[in-house]
Amino acid sequence: MLEKIKMIKFLDLQKITEKYTAEIHEAVSRVVDSGWYLQGQENEHFEKNYAKYIGSEFCIGVANGLDALRLILKAYIELGVMKEGDEIIVPANTFIASILAITDNRLVPVLVEPRLDNYQIDDELIEASITERTRGIMIVHLYGQCAFTDKIGDICSKYNLKLIEDNAQAHGCKYKGRKTGSIGDAAGHSFYPGKNLGAFGDAGAVTTNDKELAETIRSLANYGSARKYVFQYQGLNSRLDEIQAAILNVKLKYLDEDTQKRKDVATYYIENIKHPDIILPIVEDWDAHVFHLFPILTPKRDKLQEYLKENGVQTLIHYPIPPHKQQAYQDWNGLSFPITEKIHAQELSLPMSPIINPFDIAEVCQLINNYQVL
């Protein structure tokens, strides 16, 4: 009988949760016993705590990260800052949610290639994509690395553009001492269970220092109502529920500690993966990366993934098909973004979490270094 291979999971959510189990049970029980399940004290506490953590004046809890981005743009339209047909610059290699938020508001995404060394939008290419219809730049802190640069800030100032951060993968990431999510005019956050700060279901938030924008978003997320049964806008139903808020309040206390453990894992990978056909992440500033993912590039990605699977290592691809090649945006299928396409064809995400066993990390490195077929 063949011996079953031990599986090194890409992300073991059950084991991650063990650390917080007692506190989470207490928090959930508190909500259940309260009889108040939406728009209550837990939500208020989380919004206050998360705003303080990010360094923003306002935080609005919403249903998920996509809604957070949708609501930011919808609010700008309601406030007259943007209108249907206006353009938003966005990286070509992002997860599709960034694009969906733009097109859902009948705005036009303008795709810009990333840099190959750090996978973030190339600030040298942005200005050439600006037209008289451009109203904003949506940067995506992809994989947990800061996408903002001083040049992007200067471009926004020069052309009077709104800077929107997709901070779904970068909770706690910093740029020159400021946390991502507080750098732009507004930021969308996702607390999907697999995120660095993850809920037990879908959850999200918007952070901003703009009071009028915050009030508009809060109304839009509540059917367009700031006062019961009075509707100023044609809004959405997108609210952070009390149970998710209570869970996030527990986990937020440990976020920085967990982030450091992710950095320790990344450090080991970077120092110990020596295969000549593997391109490792380049980290110029360790404060500016929280390693939501640990992406490597390799020309024979699928073969490496199968080899690692056969040897008990679970990996994922982020993401196999870029937005401009998706059926949902078939009008773009003929466009060419060679850097984006190379990243999507070669990227492989290695196991990454704050609880991964050091021996498992070492085994992943050894397996990769011993692989001969690349």
N, C-alpha and C positions, 0 to 999 in steps of 0.2 A: 504493500500500500504506500502510495506516494505521501511524503511528509508535506503538510500544508505550509505554504510560505507565509511567514508573518507579514502583515500589511502595514507599511508606514503610510498613514493617512495624510492626504494633502492638508486637511483641516479637520480636527476632531472636536466638533462643537460640544459633544457630550462631556468630554474630558475638560474642555475649557470651562464649561459651566460649573463643574464640581467645585471650583474655587469659591464661587459665590452662592452655592446652593442654599445655605442656611439663611443668608441675608435676603435672597430672592424670594424664598418661601415666606419669610416674614413680610416682605414688601407686598407680595401678591395677596397674602391673607388680609393685610391692612386695607387694600383696595376692595376686596370682596366683602369684607365686614362693613366697609363704609357705606355701601349701597350707592356710590357715586362713581360712574364709570367713564364719563366723558367731561372734558373741560372743567376739571376739578383741581384740587390742591396738588396732586402728584404732577400734573402737567405744569402748573405754575412753578413748582419747585424745580422741575427739570429745566424749564425755559430759563429761569433765573441762573441756575447753576451752570448750564451749558453756555449761556451768554458770557458769564464771568470767565469760564474756562477759555473760550475762544478769544475774548477780548472785544466783544461787540456790545453795543448798547441794547439791542433788541434780539430776541429769539422767538420764533413762532413755530411751535410743533405742528407737523403735518403728517399725512398718512404714509408718505414714502419719499424717496429721493427724487424720483421723476416729477412728482407733484411739486416738490420744492422749487425745481427749476421752472416748471410750467407756470407756477404762481408768480414767480419773480417777473417773468416776461409779460404775463397777463396784467400784472399790476402796472408795469411801465406803460402798457397800452392804455389802460384805464386812466392813467395820469397824463396821457398825451405826450409822453416821452418817445413812444414808438407807435407805429401804425402798420397795418397789414402791408406786406411787400417790402418792409425794411429788412436790412441785412444784418446778420450776426456772424462774426468770424468765429470759427470753432476748429479745433484740431481734427484732421482727417482720420486719425487713428483712435478716436475715442470709442467708448461703449455707446451703443445706439441711443441710450436714454438722453444723452446730451443733444443729439440731433432731434429726437422726438419732441423734446420740450420746445424747440424752435419752430418746427413745422406745425405742431399742434396749435400754435398761436398765429399761424399763417404768416410767419416771418420766414426769411430765406437764409438757410445756412450757407456760409461761404467757407469751404473746406481749405485748410492750410496744412501743409506737410509738417511733420515733427522733425526734430533733430534725431539722427540715428544713434547718437551716443547716450542720450538720456530719455528718449521717447516722448519728450514734451514739445509743445508747439514751438516752431522755429521763429523766434522773434525777428530774425532778419528777413523773413518772407511776409510778415503781416502787412506792412505798409503798402506793398504793391497790390494787395487785395482790397484796399479801402476804396470805396466809391462814395458818391454823394448820398447814397442810400444806406450807408453803413451807420448803425446806431450803437453797436456794442461789440465787445470781444468776450467770448466765453472761454476761459482757460480751464483746463481739466488737470487736476493734480493726479495724473495717472500713476497707478501702482503704488501710490503713497508718497510720490516725490513732488516737491514744489515746482509748479510750472511758471510762477511769476518771475519776471525779471524787471529791473529798473527801466529797461528799454520799453517793455510793454506798458509800464506806468506812464512813461513819457509820451508814447503814442496815444494813449487814451486822453491825456491832457491836451495834446496838440490838436486832436480832431474832435474833442468834446464827446468821447465815447464812454458808455457805461462799461465797467469791468465787472463781469459776473464770474464767480468761482464755482466750478463743480468740485465740491470738496467731499464727494461720496467715499473716496478711498484714502483720505489724508487727515483723519482726525488727529490733532496734536502736532501736525507738521508745522515747522517754523521757517520764516524768512526774515533774517536780520532781527531776530527777537520777537517778531509778530507772528501769531499763528495764522495759518491759512484759514480762510473763513472770515477773517477780519481785514483782509488786505484790499479787497475790491469794494464796489458799491453794494453788493449783496452776494450771498453765497447759499448754495443748496447743499444739504447734507443728507446722506442716506445712513440709516441704522439697520439695514438688512442684516440678518443673523450672522453672516460671514464677515462683516466689516470689523475693523479694529474696535469700534464701539458698536456692538451689535445687540439688537433687541431680540425678542422671541417671536418675531414675525416682521411684517413690513412696518417701517416707521421712518420719519424724516424730520427735517427742520430747515428753516431759513434764518440766517443771521444777517444783520445789517445795522448801520448806524443812522439810517434815514428813517425818521419817525413817521413821515407821511407814507413812505413805502411800506413800512411795517404794519401800519394801521390798515392800509389797503389790502395787503396780503392776508391779514387776519380775517378781514371781512370776506374776501373772496373765497377763502378756505372754509368759511362757514355759510355756504350757500349764497354769499354776497351780502351777508347781514352782519351789522355791528350791533343791532338791537333786535330783540326777538320779534319775528314776524314783520320786520321792516327790512326791505331788500333794496339796497342801493345799486348793486351790481348783479349781473347774471353770473353767479359764482359756481363753486364746486363744493362737494362734500369731501373735505380732506383734513381730517383732524387726528392728532396723536391721542390714542386712548390712554386711560389712566394706568392700566396694567403695564403697557409698554413704557410709559414714562417712569413708573416706579422701578422697573427693571433697569432702565438706562441710568437712573439716579444711583443705583447700587454700583453698576459697572463703571460709571464715570470716575468714581473714586480711585479706581485701579488702573485707569487708562495709561498714565505716564509710566507706571511700573511695568505694565505689559508691553508698552512700546519699547522700553529698554531691552526687554527680553527678545523682542523681534530683531532689534539691532544687533544683539549678541549672535543670534542665529545667522543673520546676514554677514556679519564679520567673519564667522567661521567659514561660510560658503566661499566668500571672496578670497580668503587666505588659503583655502585648501583645495578648491577645484582648479586643476592644472591642465585640463585637457586642451590641446591647441585649437580644437574646432569649436570651443565654447566661448561665446562672448558674454562676459559678466557685466552686471550693472556698474556704471561709473558713479561714484559718490564723491562729489566735491565738497559737500557740507553735510555732516551727519545729522545736524538739526533739521535739515531740509528734506529728510526722508524718514518715513515711519514704517516702510516696508509692509504695506498691506499685502503686497505680493513680492516674490523674488523671481523676476523674469530673467531668463537667459535666452540667447539667440544661438541657433545652430542650423546649418544648411539642411541637415537631414533630421529635422525635428521629429517627424512621425516615427521614424525608426528608433530614435532614442527613447521616445515615450513608450513604445511597445517593449523595448528592452527593459526599461525601468519597471514597467508593469509586471513583466514576467519574473522580475526579481523582487516583487513585493513593494514597490514604491509607486504611490499614487500621485499623478501630476495632472495639471489642467492647462488648457490653452486659452490665453486672453489676448486676442479673440481670433477664432479661425477665419472669419469673414469680415472684412472692413465694411463700414456703413455704405460706402459708395458701390459695393458689389452685392448688396442685399436686394432681394426681390421687392422689399417695401419701398425702396428708392430706385426702381428699375430705370428711371430716366437718367440716372447717374452711372449706370452700369458700364457705359463706354468711356467714362473718365479714367484718367491714368494718374495715380499717385504712387510712384515707384517705391519711395521710402516707406510709406504706410504699408504697401503691399508686401514688401520684404519683411517688415516687422510681423505682420499677421501670418506670413508663411513660415517664419522661423522661431517665433516666440514659444517658450515653454516655461510654465510656472512651477517651481519646485516647492515641496512642502514647507509651509511657513506658518508659525503660530507662536504664541508665548509659552506654550506648554510642551513643545516637541522635545523629545528625549535627546540629550547630547550624543548618545551612542547611535541613534537613528540618523542624526545629521551627519555624523562621521561615515555611516554606511552609505548614505546617498552620495557623498563626495567620492568615496572609494569606488562605488559602482560606476560613476561617471568617468573617473580617471582611468578605470580599467577597460572602458568600452572601446572596441577596436574598429567598429564599422563606420564611424563617421567619415 
